[in-house]
Amino acid sequence: MDQIFRRLGYFQVLMAGFFLLVFLANLRSRFHYAGPNYGFILWLFAWAAISGMGILRLRRWAVLLLFLPGLFSAFVLCVGLSRSSNLSAFVVLLNVSFVVFLVALPLSLLRYWSDLYW
């Protein structure tokens, strides 16, 4: 159990470092070249850093934070599927499989819920 959470926690911290690097590159491009504003990347960094440190410390709230991307993606998928009717079956299957993966990962961690701390 501990190794699963440790690997996932380190991956989350690595993702946080990547998001911070991308945000700083975007900030540099905005200052020097009047590039686009991708400020939401800072929020992705904060989510990845907070949930990664929580997973490394075996916290229940961090597992709950891992559900956020899956829930948001499921909402966007439902709205998108309801508004567009002429999508191919492959595209729908690809999107649904992505959402299932984003929800299945935290669901698989729920079996260790009693071993986690608040």
BASE-527700 format. One record per atom (N, C-alpha, C, O): x, y, z; residue in three letters; atom name; residue number from 0. Coordinates in steps of 0.02 Angstrom, whole numbers. Layout:
<pts>
[[X; Y; Z]; "ALA"; "CA"; NUM]
...
</pts>
This chain:
<pts>
[[41; -59; 0]; "MET"; "N"; 0]
[[0; 0; 0]; "MET"; "CA"; 0]
[[43; 63; 0]; "MET"; "C"; 0]
[[30; 110; -37]; "MET"; "O"; 0]
[[93; 63; 41]; "ASP"; "N"; 1]
[[134; 122; 49]; "ASP"; "CA"; 1]
[[171; 139; -17]; "ASP"; "C"; 1]
[[181; 197; -33]; "ASP"; "O"; 1]
[[191; 88; -53]; "GLN"; "N"; 2]
[[228; 100; -115]; "GLN"; "CA"; 2]
[[183; 130; -170]; "GLN"; "C"; 2]
[[206; 170; -210]; "GLN"; "O"; 2]
[[120; 110; -171]; "ILE"; "N"; 3]
[[74; 138; -220]; "ILE"; "CA"; 3]
[[65; 213; -208]; "ILE"; "C"; 3]
[[68; 253; -255]; "ILE"; "O"; 3]
[[55; 231; -145]; "PHE"; "N"; 4]
[[45; 301; -129]; "PHE"; "CA"; 4]
[[110; 341; -138]; "PHE"; "C"; 4]
[[108; 399; -159]; "PHE"; "O"; 4]
[[166; 310; -123]; "ARG"; "N"; 5]
[[229; 345; -131]; "ARG"; "CA"; 5]
[[242; 360; -205]; "ARG"; "C"; 5]
[[262; 416; -223]; "ARG"; "O"; 5]
[[231; 311; -249]; "ARG"; "N"; 6]
[[242; 323; -320]; "ARG"; "CA"; 6]
[[194; 375; -348]; "ARG"; "C"; 6]
[[214; 419; -386]; "ARG"; "O"; 6]
[[131; 370; -329]; "LEU"; "N"; 7]
[[82; 419; -352]; "LEU"; "CA"; 7]
[[97; 488; -325]; "LEU"; "C"; 7]
[[89; 538; -361]; "LEU"; "O"; 7]
[[119; 493; -263]; "GLY"; "N"; 8]
[[136; 557; -233]; "GLY"; "CA"; 8]
[[196; 589; -268]; "GLY"; "C"; 8]
[[195; 649; -282]; "GLY"; "O"; 8]
[[247; 550; -282]; "TYR"; "N"; 9]
[[305; 577; -317]; "TYR"; "CA"; 9]
[[287; 597; -389]; "TYR"; "C"; 9]
[[313; 647; -415]; "TYR"; "O"; 9]
[[243; 560; -421]; "PHE"; "N"; 10]
[[221; 579; -487]; "PHE"; "CA"; 10]
[[183; 645; -485]; "PHE"; "C"; 10]
[[192; 687; -529]; "PHE"; "O"; 10]
[[141; 654; -435]; "GLN"; "N"; 11]
[[104; 717; -428]; "GLN"; "CA"; 11]
[[151; 775; -416]; "GLN"; "C"; 11]
[[142; 829; -445]; "GLN"; "O"; 11]
[[202; 765; -375]; "VAL"; "N"; 12]
[[251; 819; -363]; "VAL"; "CA"; 12]
[[291; 833; -426]; "VAL"; "C"; 12]
[[306; 891; -440]; "VAL"; "O"; 12]
[[306; 782; -465]; "LEU"; "N"; 13]
[[340; 792; -529]; "LEU"; "CA"; 13]
[[296; 831; -577]; "LEU"; "C"; 13]
[[319; 875; -613]; "LEU"; "O"; 13]
[[231; 814; -578]; "MET"; "N"; 14]
[[184; 852; -619]; "MET"; "CA"; 14]
[[180; 925; -597]; "MET"; "C"; 14]
[[175; 970; -638]; "MET"; "O"; 14]
[[182; 936; -531]; "ALA"; "N"; 15]
[[180; 1005; -505]; "ALA"; "CA"; 15]
[[241; 1044; -529]; "ALA"; "C"; 15]
[[235; 1102; -548]; "ALA"; "O"; 15]
[[299; 1012; -528]; "GLY"; "N"; 16]
[[359; 1046; -553]; "GLY"; "CA"; 16]
[[354; 1062; -627]; "GLY"; "C"; 16]
[[376; 1115; -649]; "GLY"; "O"; 16]
[[324; 1016; -665]; "PHE"; "N"; 17]
[[315; 1028; -737]; "PHE"; "CA"; 17]
[[267; 1086; -748]; "PHE"; "C"; 17]
[[279; 1129; -790]; "PHE"; "O"; 17]
[[211; 1087; -711]; "PHE"; "N"; 18]
[[163; 1141; -718]; "PHE"; "CA"; 18]
[[193; 1208; -699]; "PHE"; "C"; 18]
[[180; 1259; -731]; "PHE"; "O"; 18]
[[235; 1209; -647]; "LEU"; "N"; 19]
[[268; 1272; -628]; "LEU"; "CA"; 19]
[[315; 1295; -682]; "LEU"; "C"; 19]
[[319; 1354; -697]; "LEU"; "O"; 19]
[[352; 1248; -711]; "LEU"; "N"; 20]
[[398; 1266; -766]; "LEU"; "CA"; 20]
[[360; 1293; -826]; "LEU"; "C"; 20]
[[382; 1343; -856]; "LEU"; "O"; 20]
[[305; 1263; -844]; "VAL"; "N"; 21]
[[265; 1287; -900]; "VAL"; "CA"; 21]
[[235; 1355; -884]; "VAL"; "C"; 21]
[[231; 1398; -928]; "VAL"; "O"; 21]
[[213; 1365; -821]; "PHE"; "N"; 22]
[[185; 1430; -803]; "PHE"; "CA"; 22]
[[238; 1485; -807]; "PHE"; "C"; 22]
[[225; 1539; -831]; "PHE"; "O"; 22]
[[299; 1470; -783]; "LEU"; "N"; 23]
[[352; 1520; -786]; "LEU"; "CA"; 23]
[[372; 1535; -859]; "LEU"; "C"; 23]
[[387; 1592; -875]; "LEU"; "O"; 23]
[[372; 1484; -901]; "ALA"; "N"; 24]
[[386; 1496; -972]; "ALA"; "CA"; 24]
[[331; 1539; -1003]; "ALA"; "C"; 24]
[[345; 1582; -1045]; "ALA"; "O"; 24]
[[269; 1527; -984]; "ASN"; "N"; 25]
[[214; 1568; -1010]; "ASN"; "CA"; 25]
[[219; 1639; -984]; "ASN"; "C"; 25]
[[204; 1686; -1021]; "ASN"; "O"; 25]
[[238; 1647; -922]; "LEU"; "N"; 26]
[[247; 1714; -894]; "LEU"; "CA"; 26]
[[302; 1752; -930]; "LEU"; "C"; 26]
[[295; 1811; -944]; "LEU"; "O"; 26]
[[356; 1717; -946]; "ARG"; "N"; 27]
[[410; 1748; -984]; "ARG"; "CA"; 27]
[[387; 1769; -1053]; "ARG"; "C"; 27]
[[404; 1823; -1077]; "ARG"; "O"; 27]
[[348; 1725; -1086]; "SER"; "N"; 28]
[[325; 1742; -1153]; "SER"; "CA"; 28]
[[275; 1801; -1151]; "SER"; "C"; 28]
[[272; 1840; -1199]; "SER"; "O"; 28]
[[237; 1806; -1097]; "ARG"; "N"; 29]
[[191; 1863; -1091]; "ARG"; "CA"; 29]
[[229; 1928; -1082]; "ARG"; "C"; 29]
[[210; 1980; -1109]; "ARG"; "O"; 29]
[[283; 1927; -1043]; "PHE"; "N"; 30]
[[322; 1988; -1032]; "PHE"; "CA"; 30]
[[361; 2009; -1093]; "PHE"; "C"; 30]
[[362; 2068; -1110]; "PHE"; "O"; 30]
[[393; 1962; -1127]; "HIS"; "N"; 31]
[[438; 1979; -1182]; "HIS"; "CA"; 31]
[[403; 1984; -1249]; "HIS"; "C"; 31]
[[422; 2026; -1290]; "HIS"; "O"; 31]
[[354; 1941; -1261]; "TYR"; "N"; 32]
[[325; 1937; -1328]; "TYR"; "CA"; 32]
[[250; 1950; -1331]; "TYR"; "C"; 32]
[[220; 1939; -1383]; "TYR"; "O"; 32]
[[220; 1973; -1277]; "ALA"; "N"; 33]
[[148; 1983; -1272]; "ALA"; "CA"; 33]
[[111; 1919; -1291]; "ALA"; "C"; 33]
[[63; 1921; -1330]; "ALA"; "O"; 33]
[[133; 1863; -1263]; "GLY"; "N"; 34]
[[103; 1798; -1277]; "GLY"; "CA"; 34]
[[36; 1790; -1243]; "GLY"; "C"; 34]
[[12; 1835; -1209]; "GLY"; "O"; 34]
[[6; 1732; -1252]; "PRO"; "N"; 35]
[[-61; 1719; -1223]; "PRO"; "CA"; 35]
[[-57; 1712; -1147]; "PRO"; "C"; 35]
[[-5; 1697; -1119]; "PRO"; "O"; 35]
[[-114; 1722; -1115]; "ASN"; "N"; 36]
[[-118; 1717; -1043]; "ASN"; "CA"; 36]
[[-145; 1648; -1024]; "ASN"; "C"; 36]
[[-205; 1635; -1030]; "ASN"; "O"; 36]
[[-102; 1606; -1000]; "TYR"; "N"; 37]
[[-122; 1540; -976]; "TYR"; "CA"; 37]
[[-114; 1537; -900]; "TYR"; "C"; 37]
[[-76; 1495; -875]; "TYR"; "O"; 37]
[[-148; 1581; -866]; "GLY"; "N"; 38]
[[-142; 1585; -793]; "GLY"; "CA"; 38]
[[-170; 1525; -756]; "GLY"; "C"; 38]
[[-152; 1513; -698]; "GLY"; "O"; 38]
[[-213; 1487; -789]; "PHE"; "N"; 39]
[[-242; 1428; -756]; "PHE"; "CA"; 39]
[[-189; 1375; -740]; "PHE"; "C"; 39]
[[-201; 1331; -699]; "PHE"; "O"; 39]
[[-132; 1380; -773]; "ILE"; "N"; 40]
[[-79; 1331; -761]; "ILE"; "CA"; 40]
[[-54; 1337; -689]; "ILE"; "C"; 40]
[[-32; 1288; -659]; "ILE"; "O"; 40]
[[-56; 1398; -661]; "LEU"; "N"; 41]
[[-37; 1407; -591]; "LEU"; "CA"; 41]
[[-85; 1369; -545]; "LEU"; "C"; 41]
[[-63; 1343; -494]; "LEU"; "O"; 41]
[[-149; 1367; -562]; "TRP"; "N"; 42]
[[-197; 1328; -522]; "TRP"; "CA"; 42]
[[-184; 1254; -529]; "TRP"; "C"; 42]
[[-192; 1217; -480]; "TRP"; "O"; 42]
[[-165; 1231; -588]; "LEU"; "N"; 43]
[[-147; 1161; -596]; "LEU"; "CA"; 43]
[[-85; 1143; -555]; "LEU"; "C"; 43]
[[-81; 1089; -525]; "LEU"; "O"; 43]
[[-37; 1189; -552]; "PHE"; "N"; 44]
[[22; 1179; -510]; "PHE"; "CA"; 44]
[[2; 1173; -437]; "PHE"; "C"; 44]
[[25; 1128; -402]; "PHE"; "O"; 44]
[[-41; 1218; -414]; "ALA"; "N"; 45]
[[-63; 1215; -344]; "ALA"; "CA"; 45]
[[-99; 1150; -328]; "ALA"; "C"; 45]
[[-88; 1120; -276]; "ALA"; "O"; 45]
[[-144; 1129; -374]; "TRP"; "N"; 46]
[[-180; 1066; -362]; "TRP"; "CA"; 46]
[[-131; 1007; -359]; "TRP"; "C"; 46]
[[-136; 965; -315]; "TRP"; "O"; 46]
[[-85; 1004; -407]; "ALA"; "N"; 47]
[[-38; 947; -409]; "ALA"; "CA"; 47]
[[9; 947; -348]; "ALA"; "C"; 47]
[[23; 894; -321]; "ALA"; "O"; 47]
[[32; 1006; -328]; "ALA"; "N"; 48]
[[77; 1009; -270]; "ALA"; "CA"; 48]
[[42; 990; -206]; "ALA"; "C"; 48]
[[69; 952; -166]; "ALA"; "O"; 48]
[[-18; 1017; -196]; "ILE"; "N"; 49]
[[-54; 1003; -133]; "ILE"; "CA"; 49]
[[-76; 930; -130]; "ILE"; "C"; 49]
[[-68; 898; -78]; "ILE"; "O"; 49]
[[-103; 904; -185]; "SER"; "N"; 50]
[[-125; 834; -183]; "SER"; "CA"; 50]
[[-65; 786; -180]; "SER"; "C"; 50]
[[-69; 734; -149]; "SER"; "O"; 50]
[[-10; 804; -213]; "GLY"; "N"; 51]
[[50; 761; -210]; "GLY"; "CA"; 51]
[[79; 757; -140]; "GLY"; "C"; 51]
[[97; 703; -118]; "GLY"; "O"; 51]
[[83; 814; -106]; "MET"; "N"; 52]
[[109; 812; -38]; "MET"; "CA"; 52]
[[60; 776; 9]; "MET"; "C"; 52]
[[81; 742; 56]; "MET"; "O"; 52]
[[-4; 784; -3]; "GLY"; "N"; 53]
[[-53; 748; 37]; "GLY"; "CA"; 53]
[[-51; 673; 26]; "GLY"; "C"; 53]
[[-58; 634; 74]; "GLY"; "O"; 53]
[[-40; 652; -36]; "ILE"; "N"; 54]
[[-34; 580; -50]; "ILE"; "CA"; 54]
[[29; 552; -18]; "ILE"; "C"; 54]
[[28; 496; 9]; "ILE"; "O"; 54]
[[83; 590; -20]; "LEU"; "N"; 55]
[[145; 566; 12]; "LEU"; "CA"; 55]
[[137; 560; 88]; "LEU"; "C"; 55]
[[169; 518; 119]; "LEU"; "O"; 55]
[[95; 602; 117]; "ARG"; "N"; 56]
[[83; 599; 189]; "ARG"; "CA"; 56]
[[24; 554; 208]; "ARG"; "C"; 56]
[[4; 552; 266]; "ARG"; "O"; 56]
[[-4; 519; 158]; "LEU"; "N"; 57]
[[-59; 471; 168]; "LEU"; "CA"; 57]
[[-120; 504; 199]; "LEU"; "C"; 57]
[[-146; 482; 250]; "LEU"; "O"; 57]
[[-144; 557; 167]; "ARG"; "N"; 58]
[[-202; 595; 191]; "ARG"; "CA"; 58]
[[-264; 579; 150]; "ARG"; "C"; 58]
[[-260; 570; 90]; "ARG"; "O"; 58]
[[-321; 576; 184]; "ARG"; "N"; 59]
[[-384; 561; 151]; "ARG"; "CA"; 59]
[[-406; 618; 105]; "ARG"; "C"; 59]
[[-433; 606; 51]; "ARG"; "O"; 59]
[[-394; 680; 126]; "TRP"; "N"; 60]
[[-416; 736; 85]; "TRP"; "CA"; 60]
[[-379; 738; 19]; "TRP"; "C"; 60]
[[-405; 765; -30]; "TRP"; "O"; 60]
[[-318; 710; 17]; "ALA"; "N"; 61]
[[-281; 709; -46]; "ALA"; "CA"; 61]
[[-313; 660; -95]; "ALA"; "C"; 61]
[[-314; 673; -156]; "ALA"; "O"; 61]
[[-338; 604; -70]; "VAL"; "N"; 62]
[[-373; 557; -114]; "VAL"; "CA"; 62]
[[-436; 589; -142]; "VAL"; "C"; 62]
[[-454; 580; -200]; "VAL"; "O"; 62]
[[-470; 628; -100]; "LEU"; "N"; 63]
[[-530; 664; -123]; "LEU"; "CA"; 63]
[[-511; 716; -175]; "LEU"; "C"; 63]
[[-549; 728; -222]; "LEU"; "O"; 63]
[[-453; 748; -168]; "LEU"; "N"; 64]
[[-431; 797; -218]; "LEU"; "CA"; 64]
[[-416; 764; -285]; "LEU"; "C"; 64]
[[-422; 796; -337]; "LEU"; "O"; 64]
[[-397; 700; -284]; "LEU"; "N"; 65]
[[-383; 666; -347]; "LEU"; "CA"; 65]
[[-446; 655; -388]; "LEU"; "C"; 65]
[[-442; 642; -448]; "LEU"; "O"; 65]
[[-504; 659; -357]; "PHE"; "N"; 66]
[[-567; 651; -393]; "PHE"; "CA"; 66]
[[-585; 713; -435]; "PHE"; "C"; 66]
[[-625; 707; -481]; "PHE"; "O"; 66]
[[-556; 771; -420]; "LEU"; "N"; 67]
[[-576; 833; -454]; "LEU"; "CA"; 67]
[[-567; 830; -530]; "LEU"; "C"; 67]
[[-614; 848; -565]; "LEU"; "O"; 67]
[[-510; 809; -557]; "PRO"; "N"; 68]
[[-505; 808; -630]; "PRO"; "CA"; 68]
[[-554; 761; -663]; "PRO"; "C"; 68]
[[-581; 776; -717]; "PRO"; "O"; 68]
[[-567; 704; -632]; "GLY"; "N"; 69]
[[-616; 658; -660]; "GLY"; "CA"; 69]
[[-686; 686; -660]; "GLY"; "C"; 69]
[[-724; 677; -707]; "GLY"; "O"; 69]
[[-704; 719; -605]; "LEU"; "N"; 70]
[[-771; 748; -601]; "LEU"; "CA"; 70]
[[-780; 805; -650]; "LEU"; "C"; 70]
[[-832; 810; -684]; "LEU"; "O"; 70]
[[-730; 849; -656]; "PHE"; "N"; 71]
[[-735; 903; -704]; "PHE"; "CA"; 71]
[[-737; 877; -776]; "PHE"; "C"; 71]
[[-774; 902; -817]; "PHE"; "O"; 71]
[[-696; 827; -790]; "SER"; "N"; 72]
[[-695; 799; -857]; "SER"; "CA"; 72]
[[-761; 764; -873]; "SER"; "C"; 72]
[[-785; 768; -930]; "SER"; "O"; 72]
[[-790; 730; -824]; "ALA"; "N"; 73]
[[-854; 698; -836]; "ALA"; "CA"; 73]
[[-909; 749; -849]; "ALA"; "C"; 73]
[[-952; 738; -891]; "ALA"; "O"; 73]
[[-907; 805; -813]; "PHE"; "N"; 74]
[[-955; 858; -825]; "PHE"; "CA"; 74]
[[-948; 887; -895]; "PHE"; "C"; 74]
[[-997; 896; -931]; "PHE"; "O"; 74]
[[-886; 902; -915]; "VAL"; "N"; 75]
[[-874; 930; -981]; "VAL"; "CA"; 75]
[[-894; 880; -1035]; "VAL"; "C"; 75]
[[-921; 899; -1087]; "VAL"; "O"; 75]
[[-881; 815; -1024]; "LEU"; "N"; 76]
[[-900; 764; -1072]; "LEU"; "CA"; 76]
[[-976; 760; -1079]; "LEU"; "C"; 76]
[[-1001; 755; -1135]; "LEU"; "O"; 76]
[[-1011; 761; -1024]; "CYS"; "N"; 77]
[[-1085; 757; -1027]; "CYS"; "CA"; 77]
[[-1114; 818; -1063]; "CYS"; "C"; 77]
[[-1159; 811; -1104]; "CYS"; "O"; 77]
[[-1088; 877; -1049]; "VAL"; "N"; 78]
[[-1113; 937; -1082]; "VAL"; "CA"; 78]
[[-1096; 934; -1157]; "VAL"; "C"; 78]
[[-1137; 951; -1199]; "VAL"; "O"; 78]
[[-1035; 913; -1173]; "GLY"; "N"; 79]
[[-1015; 908; -1243]; "GLY"; "CA"; 79]
[[-1054; 857; -1282]; "GLY"; "C"; 79]
[[-1073; 869; -1340]; "GLY"; "O"; 79]
[[-1068; 800; -1252]; "LEU"; "N"; 80]
[[-1107; 749; -1286]; "LEU"; "CA"; 80]
[[-1180; 769; -1295]; "LEU"; "C"; 80]
[[-1212; 751; -1344]; "LEU"; "O"; 80]
[[-1205; 808; -1248]; "SER"; "N"; 81]
[[-1275; 829; -1255]; "SER"; "CA"; 81]
[[-1283; 884; -1308]; "SER"; "C"; 81]
[[-1336; 890; -1338]; "SER"; "O"; 81]
[[-1231; 923; -1320]; "ARG"; "N"; 82]
[[-1236; 977; -1369]; "ARG"; "CA"; 82]
[[-1216; 956; -1440]; "ARG"; "C"; 82]
[[-1235; 990; -1488]; "ARG"; "O"; 82]
[[-1179; 903; -1447]; "SER"; "N"; 83]
[[-1159; 882; -1514]; "SER"; "CA"; 83]
[[-1184; 811; -1526]; "SER"; "C"; 83]
[[-1174; 766; -1486]; "SER"; "O"; 83]
[[-1216; 802; -1583]; "SER"; "N"; 84]
[[-1246; 737; -1597]; "SER"; "CA"; 84]
[[-1211; 700; -1653]; "SER"; "C"; 84]
[[-1225; 641; -1663]; "SER"; "O"; 84]
[[-1167; 733; -1689]; "ASN"; "N"; 85]
[[-1137; 700; -1748]; "ASN"; "CA"; 85]
[[-1064; 682; -1737]; "ASN"; "C"; 85]
[[-1024; 687; -1784]; "ASN"; "O"; 85]
[[-1045; 661; -1677]; "LEU"; "N"; 86]
[[-977; 638; -1665]; "LEU"; "CA"; 86]
[[-971; 564; -1684]; "LEU"; "C"; 86]
[[-1019; 526; -1678]; "LEU"; "O"; 86]
[[-912; 545; -1706]; "SER"; "N"; 87]
[[-902; 475; -1723]; "SER"; "CA"; 87]
[[-897; 434; -1658]; "SER"; "C"; 87]
[[-881; 460; -1605]; "SER"; "O"; 87]
[[-909; 370; -1665]; "ALA"; "N"; 88]
[[-908; 326; -1607]; "ALA"; "CA"; 88]
[[-838; 320; -1577]; "ALA"; "C"; 88]
[[-830; 312; -1517]; "ALA"; "O"; 88]
[[-787; 324; -1619]; "PHE"; "N"; 89]
[[-718; 320; -1595]; "PHE"; "CA"; 89]
[[-701; 379; -1550]; "PHE"; "C"; 89]
[[-669; 370; -1498]; "PHE"; "O"; 89]
[[-722; 439; -1569]; "VAL"; "N"; 90]
[[-707; 498; -1528]; "VAL"; "CA"; 90]
[[-744; 494; -1461]; "VAL"; "C"; 90]
[[-715; 511; -1410]; "VAL"; "O"; 90]
[[-805; 472; -1462]; "VAL"; "N"; 91]
[[-843; 465; -1400]; "VAL"; "CA"; 91]
[[-811; 413; -1356]; "VAL"; "C"; 91]
[[-804; 423; -1296]; "VAL"; "O"; 91]
[[-791; 357; -1384]; "LEU"; "N"; 92]
[[-758; 304; -1346]; "LEU"; "CA"; 92]
[[-692; 327; -1317]; "LEU"; "C"; 92]
[[-676; 310; -1260]; "LEU"; "O"; 92]
[[-654; 365; -1354]; "LEU"; "N"; 93]
[[-591; 392; -1330]; "LEU"; "CA"; 93]
[[-602; 439; -1271]; "LEU"; "C"; 93]
[[-566; 435; -1221]; "LEU"; "O"; 93]
[[-650; 483; -1277]; "ASN"; "N"; 94]
[[-665; 530; -1222]; "ASN"; "CA"; 94]
[[-691; 494; -1160]; "ASN"; "C"; 94]
[[-672; 511; -1104]; "ASN"; "O"; 94]
[[-735; 446; -1170]; "VAL"; "N"; 95]
[[-762; 409; -1113]; "VAL"; "CA"; 95]
[[-708; 369; -1079]; "VAL"; "C"; 95]
[[-707; 365; -1017]; "VAL"; "O"; 95]
[[-662; 338; -1116]; "SER"; "N"; 96]
[[-608; 300; -1086]; "SER"; "CA"; 96]
[[-561; 345; -1046]; "SER"; "C"; 96]
[[-535; 324; -994]; "SER"; "O"; 96]
[[-550; 406; -1069]; "PHE"; "N"; 97]
[[-509; 454; -1032]; "PHE"; "CA"; 97]
[[-541; 472; -965]; "PHE"; "C"; 97]
[[-508; 474; -914]; "PHE"; "O"; 97]
[[-606; 485; -966]; "VAL"; "N"; 98]
[[-642; 502; -905]; "VAL"; "CA"; 98]
[[-644; 443; -858]; "VAL"; "C"; 98]
[[-636; 451; -797]; "VAL"; "O"; 98]
[[-654; 383; -884]; "VAL"; "N"; 99]
[[-654; 323; -842]; "VAL"; "CA"; 99]
[[-587; 314; -808]; "VAL"; "C"; 99]
[[-584; 294; -750]; "VAL"; "O"; 99]
[[-533; 327; -844]; "PHE"; "N"; 100]
[[-466; 321; -813]; "PHE"; "CA"; 100]
[[-458; 373; -757]; "PHE"; "C"; 100]
[[-431; 357; -704]; "PHE"; "O"; 100]
[[-480; 434; -769]; "LEU"; "N"; 101]
[[-473; 486; -718]; "LEU"; "CA"; 101]
[[-515; 473; -656]; "LEU"; "C"; 101]
[[-498; 496; -602]; "LEU"; "O"; 101]
[[-569; 436; -663]; "VAL"; "N"; 102]
[[-610; 419; -605]; "VAL"; "CA"; 102]
[[-588; 353; -574]; "VAL"; "C"; 102]
[[-594; 344; -513]; "VAL"; "O"; 102]
[[-562; 306; -614]; "ALA"; "N"; 103]
[[-544; 240; -588]; "ALA"; "CA"; 103]
[[-482; 242; -544]; "ALA"; "C"; 103]
[[-476; 202; -498]; "ALA"; "O"; 103]
[[-436; 287; -558]; "LEU"; "N"; 104]
[[-375; 290; -517]; "LEU"; "CA"; 104]
[[-391; 307; -444]; "LEU"; "C"; 104]
[[-369; 272; -399]; "LEU"; "O"; 104]
[[-429; 361; -430]; "PRO"; "N"; 105]
[[-446; 373; -360]; "PRO"; "CA"; 105]
[[-492; 320; -331]; "PRO"; "C"; 105]
[[-488; 306; -271]; "PRO"; "O"; 105]
[[-535; 291; -371]; "LEU"; "N"; 106]
[[-578; 237; -346]; "LEU"; "CA"; 106]
[[-538; 177; -323]; "LEU"; "C"; 106]
[[-556; 144; -274]; "LEU"; "O"; 106]
[[-484; 163; -358]; "SER"; "N"; 107]
[[-442; 107; -337]; "SER"; "CA"; 107]
[[-405; 122; -272]; "SER"; "C"; 107]
[[-387; 75; -236]; "SER"; "O"; 107]
[[-394; 185; -257]; "LEU"; "N"; 108]
[[-361; 203; -194]; "LEU"; "CA"; 108]
[[-409; 203; -135]; "LEU"; "C"; 108]
[[-387; 204; -77]; "LEU"; "O"; 108]
[[-474; 202; -148]; "LEU"; "N"; 109]
[[-522; 203; -93]; "LEU"; "CA"; 109]
[[-522; 139; -52]; "LEU"; "C"; 109]
[[-548; 138; 4]; "LEU"; "O"; 109]
[[-495; 86; -78]; "ARG"; "N"; 110]
[[-493; 24; -39]; "ARG"; "CA"; 110]
[[-445; 29; 20]; "ARG"; "C"; 110]
[[-448; -11; 67]; "ARG"; "O"; 110]
[[-399; 78; 18]; "TYR"; "N"; 111]
[[-353; 90; 73]; "TYR"; "CA"; 111]
[[-377; 147; 119]; "TYR"; "C"; 111]
[[-338; 173; 158]; "TYR"; "O"; 111]
[[-440; 166; 113]; "TRP"; "N"; 112]
[[-467; 223; 149]; "TRP"; "CA"; 112]
[[-456; 217; 225]; "TRP"; "C"; 112]
[[-441; 266; 258]; "TRP"; "O"; 112]
[[-464; 157; 252]; "SER"; "N"; 113]
[[-458; 149; 325]; "SER"; "CA"; 113]
[[-385; 156; 348]; "SER"; "C"; 113]
[[-373; 168; 408]; "SER"; "O"; 113]
[[-338; 149; 304]; "ASP"; "N"; 114]
[[-267; 155; 322]; "ASP"; "CA"; 114]
[[-242; 227; 317]; "ASP"; "C"; 114]
[[-186; 242; 338]; "ASP"; "O"; 114]
[[-283; 272; 290]; "LEU"; "N"; 115]
[[-263; 341; 281]; "LEU"; "CA"; 115]
[[-283; 384; 342]; "LEU"; "C"; 115]
[[-326; 364; 381]; "LEU"; "O"; 115]
[[-251; 442; 347]; "TYR"; "N"; 116]
[[-264; 488; 403]; "TYR"; "CA"; 116]
[[-298; 551; 376]; "TYR"; "C"; 116]
[[-291; 567; 317]; "TYR"; "O"; 116]
[[-335; 586; 418]; "TRP"; "N"; 117]
[[-364; 650; 399]; "TRP"; "CA"; 117]
[[-311; 702; 408]; "TRP"; "C"; 117]
[[-324; 761; 395]; "TRP"; "O"; 117]
</pts>
